[in-house]
Amino acid sequence: MDNKDFNESMEQIDAILKQEGISRRDAMKILGLGGATMMMGSGAATPAKASSKATGKIVIVGGGLSGIATAAKLNRALKNPDITIIEPNPQSTSYQPGYTLVGSGLWTKDDITYETEKFIPSGVTWIQDKVVEFDPKSNKVKTSKGQTISYDYMVVATGLVLDFGAIKGLEEVGDVFSADSNDGARARKILGKDGLCSIYFGDGAVDTWTQMQEFVSKASSGSKVKAVFPEPHTPFKCGGAQKKIVNLTNRRLHDAKARENATLDFFTNRGKLFSVPEYHEAIKEQMKTRGVNTHFSHKFVEIDRANKLVIFEKHWQEKGEWDEDLKEYMMVTKTEKVEAPYDFCHIIPPQKAPDVVASSPIGSDKGWVPVNKETLQHVKYPNIFAVGDVIGVPLGKSGGSARKQYAVVVENLISLMEGKELKAKYNGYTVCPVITDIGKVMLAEFKWGPDGQPPVTAPSFPLDPTKERWLMWLLKAYMLKPMTQYGMLSGRA
């Protein structure tokens, strides 16, 4: 975005904020974006002076958004920082929240691609290599090029892996890291053609737009067409992604005056559309209004590419035998195979921790790095913290979560280095800007509920968070990217 476009968008934002009775400065304060973000509209902020004299060698494994942000904040807080980032990908900082906008033709790949070296903080060492072994007992890691690197403290920020290979019919795609061009090239041999696509990697987002256009064109020609949107059965980053794509496909069909020729079917393995009850109800109504068919309790298991079928395992429970001791019926899970034909199918693959993490001492039975969910300190190794998509906590696989998490990790890591109590707490906050239309977003902000209860809304603005708003579209489409570039990646937001 150039300065003219940015200034025009800020004028629109200011006008709408005025209508809502909120100043820009107050809005930024509410969002917790600080001086780094404010500098985009009102001059550069003065960096805070380093305050901690704590010393120690810190190794950060992973140089994506979470890893770079953590390094930048540590670098600014420590008087004598000794920080090393281990990251093989020269474009690991690419802006993944923009994949949806690329996949719907609103942005191009150039709008989301960053060079990692431009965001490595001054004085931080970047080892362009991949960790292949963790040895937490000896405080060492080994890399693919044969280096053994020791540390006093480690932050794990590897991100997660797209497990396309877990879906029958997509075994050839295998494991994919979102920003890895080699993985993307392999995935494109299977995906991005014949109506099958995924925005979850850079080139895949480009191909999604191509496939969407072909689908809309068929509908425009008078053909009756079907689109299928399956969610995976595993935790996955950006819980609203599939809702966004179905809504944007709906918009493109309307733009082409071809909506009546298309059937849109949304499938989820869960029994609800969102973990927060208020957002579930709002999205259910949005789907109904847009004529999207929703299907619950459908596990996505297979793609039959030859016959263009998505295959699900529908599951439900029925009463079984009577238990005389418990005085209740035993519940039995039943399943049946369901086939959904498609002309266009957008895939969100199952997702997992990288194998090198999952199979190591720092991993868990489920793969994710086990941390105290509030302090983000490893449950077994106190000098290890983890941040971002790789951690095993409820919710928390989004850029919005990482923005809250990395600040907690930095504060607690410095406290540990200084021999103090770990006081910073992560409360499960995450945010999902659910694009409901071009020009409308429902900003779904939420956090953990009390005492194991369902998550609860956590709105930053004094507005009904279940409503679709033009203001939130401006935030998503124009503000979040520079906030990431100038805020998070500099350790200031």
Secondary structure, DSSP 4 states (H G I P E B T S, - for coil): --HHHHHHHHHHHHHHHHHHT--HHHHHHHHT-HHHHHHHHH-PPPPPPP-B-----EEEE--SHHHHHHHHHHHHHBSS--EEEE---TTTT--GGGHHHHHTTSS-GGGT---GGGGSPTT-EEE-S-EEEEETTTTEEEETTS-EEE-SEEEE----EEEGGGSBT-TTT-EE-TT-HHHHHHHTTTSSBTTEE-SSSHHHHHHHHHHHHHHHHHHHTT--EEEEEEPPSS--S-TTHHHHHHHHHHHHHHHTT-GGGEEEEEE-SSSSS-SSHHHHHHHHHHHHHTT-EEE-SEEEEEEETTTTEEEEEEEEEEEEEEETTTTEEEEEEEEEEEEEE-SEEE----EE--HHHHTSTTS-TTSSBPB-TTT-BBSS-TTEEE-GGGB-SSS--SHHHHHHHHHHHHHHHHHHHTT----------EEEEEEEETTEEEEEEEEPPGGGPPPEE--SSSS-TTS-BHHHHHIIIIIHHHHHHHTGGGT--
